[in-house]
Amino acid sequence: MVFRRTAHAAYDTAYHLVWSPKYRRHILTGALAARVEQMFREIAEVYDITIEEMEVSPDHVHLFCSFPPRYSIAQVVTRFKSLSARAVFREFPEVKRRLWGGEFWEDGYFARTVGDKVTAEVIRKYIQRHKEDPDSQLDLFG
């Protein structure tokens, strides 16, 4: 990761964030998956979030990112989830039939900071290898 600056802060942060569509439905495929990835990149650009790695899987997303300390993890996740959900329902109205209740994403999320044992490289490998062999992923953290 790169040492970054804002007008009032210098920082070097890295977060691994994961969340799922409501009911962990396998709906993030094809055009919808491509659009979600594009939306995340657009949101990141607007809010000064650097996405190092991203994987949009059918039933969840992984982001390895850095953002200024003026944002909390909860604020960043909320921005990604709320802005993308609104756009998905507008652009893909058929998705509402698979997700009752009017929500696109699950309420919760996973967040981990990169530290001593879980390095940036470990997270990158985890995300890059995710599609190839999902069953071996936890071996990277052992």
Secondary structure, DSSP 4 states (H G I P E B T S, - for coil): ---EE-SS-EE---EEEEE-BGGG-S---HHHHHHHHHHHHHHHHHTT-EEEEEEEETTEEEEEEE--TTS-HHHHHHHHHHHHHHHHHHH-TTHHHHSTTS-SB-S--EEEE--SSS-HHHHHHHHHHTTT-GGGGGGGG-
